Amino acid sequence: MTTSTPDLPRRRRQRFSLNRQQLVGLAWQILVVGIAVAIVGWLWSNALHNLSVRRISTGFAFLGREAGMPIADTWLAYSPKDPYVRAFIVGIVNTLRVAVIGIVLATAIGTLIGIARLSSNWLLSRLAAVYVELLRDIPLLLQLLFWYVLMQGLPAARAAWKPIEGVFLSNRGLVLPSVPIAEANLWVIAAVVAGLIALYVLRRHLMARQVADGKVRHLWPYALALLAGLPALVSWSLGASWTVTMPELRGFNFVGGLTLAPEYFALLIALVTYTSAFIAEIVRSGIQAIPRGQWDAAAALGLRRRFVLQRIVLPQALRVIIPPMTSQYLNLTKNSSLAVAVGYQDVVSIANTTLNQTGQAIEAIALIMMVFLTISLGISLFMNWYNARIALVER
C-alpha cells in the first residue's frame, strides 16, 4: 500500500522586468544623483584645498579651547574661560528660551485673535482684523528693530515704570519676581512633569474601564495625589526653597528677581506678535471649515456658544489647524536667528563670534545647521504625532 504525498509548491523565481520607460527613468535618476554627488565632492575637495593653502585647520578640536567671549544674558553658569562647547550650549539654551516661550505665547494670542475675528461684536472683530493685517504685512526684521528701539527709549532704572508691585520696566529690560532654581527645585519640577504623564495614562485607563463596565470613576483623587502630594513630598524631602525674590533698585540697576534683557524682550515680542497674526488666520479658517449646521444644531439644543466652541467646534477644527500650525512653529524657531540684529546672543550670534575668532567657518555653520535641524525635526515629529492622534479613523 502506497501513500501519495501532496506536491510541494514549487518556488518560482521572481523576475524583475522593467519596460523601456522605467529604464529611462531609472537612468535619469542615477545620472542626477551622480551629478549631485560629483558637485558635492568637488566643492568639498575645493574647500579642503583652499583651507590647506591658507593654513586653516579643519575639525572640531577648537571646541575644547577657551572661548574668551562674554555672554551677558544666560540662564546657565558661564565664564569667558569656559571652552567653546560650553558657549555653544549656552547659545542653544538661549535659542530654546526664545523658541519654546514664543511658541506658547504665539499659540495663545493667535488663538484668541482668531476667535475674536469671528465674534459677533463688530468692534472686536474689526480690531482683530487690523491686528492681523497690520502685523503680518510688515517685515519681521522691521518689527524687531521697532521694539528694540522702543525698549531703548524707556526710562532709566531709577525712573522705571512699576505697573504692579515687584514688576519694573525700563531700558534695562523687564524685571520680575523670581524663585531661586536650585537642584532640589528642578527635582520638584520633574516630579510635576512625571505626575502629569502618570495622570494622563491613568485617565485613559479609567476611561477605558468606564466604557467597558459603565461605572463612573473619579479622577480628582489621583490628580490631587500626583500633582500636589508627590511634588510636596519631593520638595519636603529635598528641602527645596520656594522663597520669592523681589527685585530691588540699588544704584543704577536692579538686584534680585528675574531680568529679561531688552534684547531678549524685544525679540520675544516681535516673534510672538508676528507669528500670532498668522496663527490667528489659521485658527479662523479652521473654525470656519466646520459646517454651519453644527452651530445651528447646538443652538437648537440650547447649548451656550462658548460650550459649543470649546467642546464641539475646536476639537474638530484641530484637524485642519494642526498641519499649517506646525509650519508656523518652524518659522518662529528659524526666525529666532534674527536675534543677531539686536545683539541677543543665541546660537547664531555665538557661532558668528566663534567663526571670527577661530576661522572655523565650515564647522561653525555646520553646527548652526545641525542645531536648527534638530530642533525643527523635534517639533515636526511631535506635531505629526499629535496630528495623527487626533485624526479621524475610518472604519
VOPANU-787057 format. One record per residue: y, z, x of N, C-alpha, C in turn. Coordinates in steps of 0.02 Angstrom, whole numbers, padded with zeros to 5 digits, always signed. Layout:
VOPANU-787057
YZXYZXYZX...
end
This chain:
VOPANU-787057
-00060+00000+00043+00000+00000+00000+00062+00000+00044+00102-00049+00033+00162-00055+00074+00223-00037+00034+00270-00007+00066+00334+00012+00033+00388-00033+00060+00428-00057+00015+00483-00101+00035+00546-00061+00047+00577-00073+00099+00639-00038+00115+00698-00082+00097+00749-00054+00067+00807-00094+00048+00841-00123+00110+00866-00182+00101+00900-00215+00157+00965-00179+00172+00974-00163+00234+01036-00131+00255+01092-00181+00253+01151-00160+00232+01207-00206+00230+01224-00230+00300+01232-00294+00305+01249-00323+00369+01322-00313+00385+01334-00297+00446+01403-00288+00469+01435-00356+00479+01488-00364+00445+01523-00427+00451+01580-00421+00502+01584-00468+00544+01638-00468+00593+01704-00486+00559+01754-00444+00573+01820-00456+00544+01856-00509+00586+01875-00560+00553+01909-00614+00586+01984-00611+00570+02022-00611+00622+02094-00610+00614+02120-00681+00623+02137-00710+00569+02162-00779+00570+02235-00780+00550+02274-00817+00586+02345-00824+00571+02359-00898+00559+02399-00910+00508+02419-00979+00496+02477-00997+00542+02498-01058+00537+02549-01084+00583+02615-01045+00575+02634-01031+00513+02698-00995+00501+02696-00925+00531+02639-00891+00524+02633-00823+00552+02633-00825+00628+02602-00876+00657+02602-00882+00730+02672-00894+00756+02710-00936+00722+02779-00949+00744+02821-00885+00738+02812-00848+00683+02849-00785+00675+02831-00735+00729+02765-00728+00745+02745-00682+00798+02772-00702+00865+02773-00767+00878+02800-00791+00942+02874-00775+00949+02911-00785+00894+02983-00769+00896+02994-00694+00906+02954-00652+00876+02962-00580+00885+02948-00561+00958+02895-00588+00987+02879-00573+01057+02936-00597+01102+02964-00656+01086+03019-00683+01127+03080-00639+01123+03099-00617+01062+03158-00575+01054+03149-00508+01089+03090-00477+01081+03077-00413+01115+03079-00422+01191+03051-00477+01215+03052-00489+01287+03122-00498+01314+03165-00534+01276+03234-00543+01298+03271-00476+01298+03259-00435+01246+03292-00369+01243+03271-00325+01301+03206-00325+01317+03181-00285+01373+03210-00310+01438+03215-00376+01446+03243-00405+01507+03317-00386+01515+03355-00388+01461+03426-00369+01465+03433-00296+01484+03394-00252+01451+03398-00181+01468+03378-00168+01540+03325-00202+01563+03305-00194+01633+03358-00218+01681+03390-00275+01665+03443-00300+01709+03502-00252+01711+03522-00225+01653+03577-00178+01651+03560-00115+01691+03499-00091+01683+03478-00031+01719+03478-00042+01795+03450-00097+01817+03448-00111+01889+03519-00122+01916+03561-00155+01877+03631-00165+01899+03668-00099+01905+03656-00054+01856+03688+00012+01859+03665+00051+01920+03599+00050+01934+03573+00086+01992+03602+00057+02057+03609-00009+02060+03636-00041+02120+03709-00020+02131+03749-00021+02078+03820-00002+02084+03827+00071+02103+03783+00114+02074+03787+00185+02091+03769+00196+02164+03718+00160+02189+03699+00169+02259+03752+00143+02307+03786+00088+02288+03840+00062+02330+03897+00112+02335+03912+00146+02279+03967+00195+02278+03943+00265+02299+03880+00269+02319+03851+00333+02342+03857+00388+02290+03843+00370+02227+03843+00418+02172+03770+00433+02156+03751+00496+02161+03682+00516+02149+03667+00513+02074+03605+00501+02058+03583+00499+01989+03536+00557+01975+03526+00570+01910+03483+00626+01891+03522+00682+01859+03487+00733+01836+03517+00789+01801+03518+00853+01843+03513+00845+01908+03515+00904+01951+03583+00939+01950+03635+00902+01931+03702+00932+01930+03708+00986+01877+03663+00988+01827+03666+01038+01775+03657+01109+01802+03627+01115+01861+03617+01182+01890+03675+01205+01933+03724+01161+01945+03780+01180+01986+03833+01218+01946+03877+01253+01981+03930+01291+01948+03978+01244+01913+03993+01260+01850+04036+01215+01810+04109+01219+01832+04135+01279+01839+04205+01286+01860+04256+01266+01808+04235+01259+01745+04282+01240+01692+04289+01297+01643+04350+01315+01622+04359+01367+01572+04348+01339+01502+04319+01379+01459+04310+01362+01388+04341+01418+01348+04395+01402+01314+04435+01454+01281+04402+01480+01217+04378+01435+01175+04352+01455+01109+04276+01449+01109+04242+01505+01111+04169+01505+01111+04142+01569+01080+04085+01562+01047+04051+01620+01019+03999+01648+01068+03984+01612+01121+03936+01634+01170+03971+01660+01233+03938+01705+01267+03965+01731+01330+03966+01674+01381+04024+01662+01410+04030+01607+01458+04082+01625+01510+04069+01602+01572+04115+01610+01628+04117+01545+01667+04174+01527+01697+04177+01466+01737+04126+01465+01794+04099+01522+01812+04048+01524+01865+03979+01505+01840+03972+01499+01774+03907+01479+01746+03893+01405+01762+03829+01385+01761+03812+01315+01776+03832+01268+01719+03828+01204+01734+03846+01153+01685+03801+01157+01623+03738+01175+01632+03694+01177+01574+03717+01230+01524+03745+01285+01550+03772+01336+01505+03834+01310+01469+03875+01272+01504+03934+01243+01472+03914+01194+01417+03861+01155+01429+03838+01108+01377+03811+01146+01316+03776+01201+01328+03751+01241+01272+03809+01268+01231+03861+01292+01264+03921+01316+01229+03952+01259+01188+03955+01199+01218+03982+01142+01182+03941+01123+01121+03875+01127+01127+03832+01112+01069+03844+01163+01014+03849+01227+01032+03863+01279+00982+03931+01267+00948+03980+01247+00987+04046+01233+00958+04043+01173+00910+04003+01123+00927+03994+01066+00882+03959+01087+00818+03907+01129+00824+03872+01153+00764+03916+01197+00722+03962+01235+00753+04009+01276+00715+04049+01232+00667+04072+01176+00692+04111+01131+00650+04067+01096+00598+04009+01071+00620+03968+01030+00576+03938+01071+00519+03908+01127+00534+03874+01166+00482+03924+01195+00433+03975+01229+00458+04025+01258+00412+04061+01203+00374+04075+01147+00408+04109+01091+00374+04067+01062+00319+04002+01055+00329+03958+01028+00277+03957+01073+00216+03952+01138+00227+03950+01186+00171+04016+01183+00132+04073+01186+00166+04137+01186+00132+04151+01119+00098+04135+01064+00131+04147+00998+00102+04104+00988+00040+04043+01013+00041+04000+01006-00018+04028+01046-00077+04049+01107-00064+04076+01149-00118+04140+01119-00147+04187+01101-00103+04251+01074-00127+04241+01006-00160+04200+00963-00129+04189+00897-00157+04156+00900-00225+04108+00946-00234+04076+00953-00300+04126+00975-00353+04168+01022-00337+04219+01046-00385+04268+00990-00402+04290+00953-00351+04338+00898-00364+04305+00843-00405+04242+00827-00390+04207+00776-00429+04199+00795-00502+04183+00859-00515+04178+00882-00584+04247+00882-00618+04299+00901-00579+04367+00902-00607+04390+00832-00627+04367+00781-00592+04387+00712-00609+04361+00692-00678+04308+00724-00701+04280+00709-00767+04303+00758-00820+04350+00802-00803+04374+00852-00850+04413+00819-00907+04409+00850-00965+04449+00827-01022+04522+00847-01016+04537+00892-00969+04606+00911-00956+04640+00855-00916+04690+00823-00947+04721+00765-00916+04753+00782-00848+04789+00838-00844+04823+00857-00782+04772+00871-00727+04719+00908-00742+04668+00924-00691+04634+00861-00667+04618+00816-00713+04585+00754-00694+04629+00711-00650+04694+00706-00665+04740+00666-00626+04751+00696-00556+04756+00762-00552+04764+00794-00487+04703+00782-00443+04644+00786-00472+04583+00772-00434+04581+00700-00411+04605+00654-00453+04606+00583-00434+04655+00572-00376+04713+00604-00379+04762+00598-00324+04733+00626-00259+04699+00682-00263+04667+00712-00204+04619+00663-00172+04577+00632-00213+04526+00586-00186+04559+00524-00156+04603+00492-00193+04632+00429-00171+04677+00439-00110+04711+00495-00107+04757+00508-00051+04719+00522+00014+04670+00565+00011+04636+00587+00072+04587+00536+00100+04554+00499+00057+04505+00452+00085+04536+00387+00108+04600+00376+00092+04634+00314+00113+04676+00323+00176+04680+00384+00201+04717+00398+00263+04666+00408+00319+04674+00375+00376+04626+00383+00431+04617+00456+00451+04556+00474+00467+04540+00543+00484+04580+00567+00544+04589+00525+00594+04625+00546+00654+04697+00565+00638+04729+00528+00593+04797+00546+00573+04798+00612+00536+04750+00624+00493+04747+00688+00458+04735+00745+00507+04693+00733+00557+04680+00785+00607+04743+00802+00646+04780+00751+00667+04842+00764+00704+04894+00798+00659+04895+00780+00595+04942+00811+00548+04929+00886+00543+04867+00904+00533+04851+00975+00526+04862+01013+00591+04850+00980+00648+04861+01014+00712+04936+01026+00724+04977+00975+00710+05049+00984+00717+05074+01037+00668+05046+01038+00609+05066+01088+00559+05048+01158+00584+04990+01166+00615+04970+01231+00642+05018+01252+00698+05039+01205+00739+05085+01222+00793+05154+01241+00767+05171+01219+00707+05235+01236+00677+05237+01302+00641+05181+01337+00638+05180+01403+00605+05217+01454+00647+05238+01510+00617+05274+01561+00656+05231+01592+00710+05264+01624+00758+05229+01657+00813+05191+01717+00787+05151+01747+00832+05108+01802+00812+05148+01861+00784+05206+01875+00813+05246+01932+00790+05271+01922+00719+05281+01859+00698+05305+01845+00630+05251+01811+00589+05188+01826+00602+05132+01793+00569+05132+01806+00495+05110+01756+00457+05102+01765+00385+05042+01810+00372+05050+01852+00322+04998+01900+00304+04985+01896+00230+04943+01847+00208+04932+01838+00136+04897+01898+00104+04848+01927+00139+04814+01987+00116+04805+02033+00175+04785+02094+00161+04776+02144+00213+04722+02123+00262+04739+02123+00326+04691+02107+00379+04685+02033+00395+04722+01990+00361+04719+01918+00373+04787+01894+00397+04789+01860+00454+04852+01837+00484+04846+01762+00499+04900+01726+00486+04904+01655+00500+04966+01641+00541+04956+01614+00601+05012+01600+00646+04994+01539+00689+05037+01524+00737+05022+01469+00782+04966+01486+00831+04941+01547+00829+04882+01567+00868+04818+01555+00829+04824+01533+00766+04766+01520+00725+04760+01568+00667+04702+01569+00637+04687+01613+00581+04646+01672+00607+04671+01733+00593+04638+01794+00617+04611+01831+00556+04547+01847+00557+04512+01879+00501+04478+01943+00524+04466+01990+00478+04424+02048+00496+04354+02025+00513+04321+02061+00556+04254+02039+00579+04209+02099+00586+04145+02084+00590+04093+02134+00603+04062+02118+00670+04055+02166+00716+04026+02151+00781+03954+02126+00774+03939+02070+00807+03873+02041+00804+03836+02058+00868+03793+02109+00864+03751+02129+00920+03679+02106+00906+03634+02123+00951+03564+02102+00943+03534+02132+00880+03551+02195+00866+03525+02227+00806+03549+02193+00743+03612+02172+00742+03639+02136+00684+03603+02069+00674+03587+02035+00729+03551+01972+00723+03482+01982+00694+03449+02037+00710+03384+02051+00681+03389+02064+00606+03443+02096+00586+03453+02108+00514+03464+02042+00478+03504+01998+00508+03515+01932+00478+03448+01893+00474+03407+01899+00526+03342+01867+00524+03298+01895+00469+03305+01961+00456+03267+01991+00402+03289+01964+00334+03354+01953+00326+03379+01924+00264+03352+01853+00254+03352+01813+00307+03325+01745+00303+03251+01747+00286+03214+01791+00319+03142+01797+00304+03131+01820+00232+03174+01865+00207+03169+01887+00138+03181+01830+00089+03230+01788+00104+03243+01730+00061+03184+01683+00058+03154+01669+00117+03096+01625+00119+03038+01655+00079+03025+01719+00090+02970+01753+00055+02983+01754-00021+03046+01764-00040+03063+01765-00111+03053+01697-00143+03069+01644-00106+03059+01576-00133+02985+01562-00144+02943+01581-00095+02871+01570-00102+02844+01613-00159+02867+01674-00164+02843+01719-00217+02864+01694-00285+02924+01667-00290+02948+01641-00354+02904+01582-00378+02886+01538-00333+02842+01483-00352+02773+01508-00373+02749+01560-00340+02684+01588-00357+02686+01620-00427+02739+01658-00441+02744+01690-00507+02753+01639-00562+02791+01586-00549+02799+01534-00600+02733+01499-00614+02693+01488-00561+02628+01456-00571+02582+01501-00612+02582+01565-00600+02541+01611-00639+02565+01616-00711+02631+01613-00721+02658+01614-00789+02637+01552-00828+02637+01495-00795+02615+01434-00828+02541+01437-00845+02502+01472-00802+02430+01475-00812+02410+01522-00869+02441+01582-00872+02420+01630-00923+02473+01647-00975+02535+01622-00965+02587+01633-01015+02621+01701-01011+02604+01742-00962+02634+01809-00955+02697+01804-00912+02751+01835-00937+02814+01835-00901+02812+01889-00847+02829+01869-00787+02831+01916-00731+02901+01916-00702+02931+01975-00697+03000+01981-00674+03003+01976-00598+03054+01941-00575+03062+01930-00503+03109+01980-00471+03151+02013-00512+03204+02053-00482+03178+02112-00441+03122+02145-00458+03100+02199-00413+03083+02174-00343+03052+02116-00339+03036+02087-00274+03100+02066-00237+03147+02038-00274+03211+02018-00243+03248+02078-00215+03247+02134-00253+03281+02194-00229+03248+02221-00165+03181+02218-00163+03145+02244-00104+03155+02199-00044+03153+02132-00054+03156+02086+00003+03227+02075+00028+03276+02073-00017+03344+02057+00004+03387+02118+00016+03367+02175-00009+03406+02236+00003+03366+02288+00043+03305+02300+00021+03265+02351+00054+03244+02334+00125+03219+02273+00134+03196+02252+00201+03254+02250+00251+03311+02217+00237+03366+02219+00286+03393+02290+00299+03395+02331+00246+03418+02400+00256+03371+02439+00302+03307+02428+00294+03258+02462+00337+03264+02439+00409+03273+02374+00420+03281+02348+00488+03346+02374+00518+03399+02374+00478+03463+02399+00503+03459+02473+00522+03426+02513+00481+03420+02585+00496+03376+02597+00557+03322+02560+00563+03276+02571+00619+03306+02550+00686+03348+02498+00685+03379+02473+00747+03448+02503+00759+03474+02540+00711+03540+02571+00720+03596+02520+00723+03593+02468+00681+03644+02416+00681+03710+02444+00654+03764+02424+00684+03831+02446+00663+03863+02391+00622+03890+02409+00564+03924+02361+00519+03996+02381+00507+04025+02412+00557+04095+02433+00551+04140+02371+00555+04183+02363+00506+04228+02305+00504+04286+02318+00551+04297+02270+00597+04352+02275+00645+04412+02238+00617+04467+02274+00608+04528+02244+00582+04572+02220+00640+04600+02161+00635+04644+02136+00689+04710+02175+00691+04735+02185+00751+04799+02220+00761+04842+02179+00809+04907+02179+00796+04954+02144+00839+04974+02190+00897+04959+02167+00958+04978+02204+01018+05012+02156+01065+05074+02166+01077+05112+02121+01119+05126+02055+01085+05103+02002+01116+05115+01936+01088+05052+01905+01058+04999+01945+01049+04937+01917+01022+04901+01971+00982+04846+01951+00948+04807+01997+00908+04747+02021+00947+04728+02082+00933+04670+02113+00965+04622+02133+00909+04558+02117+00920+04508+02133+00869+04505+02079+00816+04453+02083+00774+04445+02034+00721+04417+01968+00747+04413+01921+00703+04387+01854+00718+04445+01805+00717+04455+01771+00772+04510+01723+00778+04483+01652+00776+04508+01613+00729+04494+01542+00726+04552+01506+00759+04539+01478+00817+04591+01446+00856+04623+01389+00817+04687+01374+00829+04720+01319+00792+04684+01252+00800+04655+01239+00858+04619+01176+00868+04558+01173+00822+04520+01227+00821+04461+01229+00778+04480+01228+00704+04531+01266+00686+04551+01270+00616+04577+01203+00591+04617+01169+00632+04643+01103+00612+04586+01052+00605+04539+01053+00653+04482+01008+00649+04439+01021+00587+04427+01084+00573+04386+01102+00515+04420+01080+00450+04485+01093+00443+04520+01073+00382+04519+00998+00373+04532+00961+00427+04534+00888+00421+04466+00860+00402+04413+00883+00433+04346+00858+00417+04326+00876+00346+04341+00937+00325+04321+00960+00259+04358+00921+00204+04424+00916+00211+04463+00882+00158+04446+00807+00156+04438+00776+00214+04423+00704+00215+04354+00690+00186+04304+00728+00207+04236+00716+00183+04228+00736+00110+04262+00789+00089+04256+00811+00019+04281+00759-00029+04329+00718-00009+04354+00665-00053+04299+00614-00067+04259+00597-00017+04203+00551-00028+04147+00584-00068+04134+00648-00053+04082+00683-00090+04101+00690-00163+04166+00698-00178+04188+00703-00248+04171+00639-00286+04181+00582-00256+04164+00519-00290+04088+00512-00299+04050+00537-00250+03977+00534-00256+03954+00578-00314+03982+00638-00319+03964+00683-00374+03984+00654-00441+04045+00626-00444+04068+00596-00507+04022+00540-00530+04005+00495-00483+03961+00439-00502+03892+00464-00521+03867+00516-00488+03802+00543-00505+03800+00573-00574+03853+00608-00593+03856+00636-00661+03862+00581-00713+03902+00530-00699+03910+00475-00746+03847+00432-00752+03802+00437-00702+03739+00399-00707+03692+00428-00759+03702+00489-00780+03660+00520-00831+03680+00492-00899+03633+00471-00941+03651+00442-01006+03693+00489-01048+03741+00460-01083+03786+00499-01125+03749+00534-01182+03692+00506-01201+03654+00535-01255+03630+00606-01241+03621+00624-01178+03600+00692-01162+03656+00742-01176+03719+00721-01161+03776+00764-01179+03780+00773-01255+03771+00718-01291+03776+00721-01365+03720+00763-01394+03659+00756-01367+03603+00796-01393+03614+00870-01381+03639+00887-01320+03653+00958-01305+03708+00985-01349+03760+00945-01363+03814+00967-01407+03789+00977-01478+03742+00935-01500+03713+00942-01567+03673+01006-01573+03644+01029-01518+03607+01092-01518+03652+01153-01511+03716+01141-01501+03763+01197-01494+03767+01227-01425+03743+01191-01375+03745+01216-01307+03815+01208-01278+03835+01256-01236+03901+01253-01206+03902+01199-01152+03961+01169-01143+03968+01114-01095+03951+01137-01024+03972+01198-01007+03957+01224-00940+03882+01231-00929+03847+01256-00981+03775+01264-00976+03740+01196-00970+03764+01148-01008+03735+01080-01005+03744+01051-00935+03803+01060-00906+03816+01033-00840+03772+01065-00787+03764+01131-00790+03726+01167-00739+03651+01157-00746+03626+01158-00808+03553+01160-00819+03522+01092-00836+03562+01046-00860+03533+00983-00883+03558+00923-00842+03624+00917-00835+03652+00856-00805+03647+00857-00729+03672+00910-00697+03673+00912-00624+03603+00908-00593+03552+00943-00619+03485+00935-00589+03460+00863-00590+03477+00825-00643+03457+00755-00645+03502+00712-00600+03566+00730-00596+03613+00691-00556+03598+00698-00481+03564+00751-00461+03549+00761-00390+03508+00703-00362+03467+00672-00404+03426+00617-00380+03468+00557-00361+03527+00552-00391+03573+00498-00373+03621+00520-00318+03636+00585-00315+03687+00611-00270+03661+00618-00199+03599+00642-00191+03574+00662-00126+03574+00606-00074+03549+00545-00088+03548+00494-00035+03617+00477-00006+03669+00463-00046+03735+00450-00015+03766+00513+00014+03748+00572-00012+03773+00634+00017+03748+00643+00088+03687+00621+00102+03660+00626+00170+03703+00586+00219+03726+00528+00198+03769+00487+00241+03834+00523+00256+03862+00557+00207+03925+00594+00219+03914+00653+00266+03858+00686+00261+03843+00740+00309+03838+00713+00380+03806+00655+00387+03801+00625+00453+03870+00603+00478+03911+00576+00434+03978+00555+00454+04020+00615+00477+04015+00670+00440+04053+00730+00460+04032+00754+00529+03966+00755+00541+03941+00778+00605+03966+00734+00662+03963+00668+00653+03984+00622+00705+04061+00621+00712+04097+00631+00657+04170+00632+00660+04196+00694+00696+04153+00745+00704+04175+00805+00741+04190+00789+00814+04167+00731+00838+04183+00711+00907+04258+00697+00916+04296+00691+00862+04368+00683+00867+04402+00747+00890+04363+00800+00900+04392+00863+00923+04430+00855+00988+04410+00807+01029+04444+00797+01093+04517+00779+01083+04536+00752+01024+04605+00732+01012+04652+00792+01006+04625+00850+00987+04667+00909+00980+04649+00963+01031+04605+00948+01077+04589+00995+01130+04536+01046+01114+04499+01036+01059+04444+01082+01044+04384+01062+01087+04355+01110+01121+04303+01096+01170+04234+01096+01138+04217+01038+01109+04150+01029+01084+04108+00996+01139+04049+00972+01121+04004+00945+01172+04033+00881+01203+04071+00842+01164+04101+00781+01191+04155+00798+01242+04197+00846+01226+04250+00866+01272+04221+00894+01337+04171+00936+01331+04140+00966+01391+04105+00913+01432+04073+00864+01399+04040+00810+01435+04092+00767+01472+04150+00755+01441+04202+00717+01474+04228+00753+01537+04237+00818+01531+04259+00857+01589+04206+00856+01644+04142+00862+01624+04087+00859+01672+04085+00790+01706+04096+00738+01668+04097+00670+01696+04151+00663+01749+04211+00689+01734+04266+00684+01782+04254+00725+01845+04219+00781+01838+04208+00824+01896+04150+00801+01939+04099+00774+01910+04038+00758+01947+04028+00683+01957+04060+00642+01915+04049+00570+01919+03983+00547+01888+03946+00593+01855+03882+00575+01824+03895+00547+01754+03921+00485+01752+03941+00456+01688+03882+00441+01643+03830+00410+01671+03773+00391+01631+03739+00453+01602+03730+00504+01644+03696+00564+01621+03736+00601+01569+03803+00605+01578+03845+00641+01530+03844+00605+01462+03850+00540+01463+03849+00502+01399+03780+00507+01367+03728+00506+01408+03660+00512+01381+03651+00580+01347+03679+00633+01376+03674+00699+01345+03711+00700+01278+03770+00669+01275+03807+00667+01211+03765+00630+01159+03738+00573+01177+03697+00535+01130+03637+00574+01107+03604+00609+01152+03545+00648+01135+03562+00705+01087+03618+00738+01099+03638+00794+01056+03652+00769+00985+03693+00717+00978+03709+00693+00911+03649+00661+00877+03606+00629+00916+03546+00600+00886+03500+00655+00860+03493+00709+00897+03451+00765+00875+03478+00797+00812+03544+00811+00811+03574+00841+00752+03568+00795+00692+03582+00731+00701+03580+00684+00645+03509+00677+00618+03460+00673+00663+03391+00668+00640+03369+00731+00603+03393+00789+00626+03377+00851+00590+03406+00852+00520+03468+00830+00513+03499+00826+00447+03462+00776+00403+03446+00718+00430+03411+00667+00391+03342+00691+00368+03305+00723+00413+03239+00748+00394+03242+00799+00338+03290+00845+00343+03296+00896+00292+03317+00866+00225+03366+00821+00226+03390+00791+00164+03337+00746+00133+03299+00710+00174+03245+00668+00148+03190+00711+00116+03175+00768+00148+03126+00814+00119+03151+00840+00052+03214+00859+00048+03240+00886-00015+03243+00831-00068+03261+00770-00048+03264+00715-00095+03194+00700-00123+03144+00702-00080+03075+00690-00104+03052+00746-00149+03076+00806-00137+03055+00864-00177+03082+00860-00249+03143+00835-00257+03174+00832-00323+03163+00766-00358+03129+00719-00324+03119+00653-00353+03071+00657-00413+03080+00610-00459+03035+00606-00516+02966+00583-00493+02914+00615-00519+02846+00597-00502+02816+00559-00560+02799+00496-00548+02770+00455-00600+02695+00468-00606+02672+00473-00668+02601+00486-00680+02562+00420-00684
end
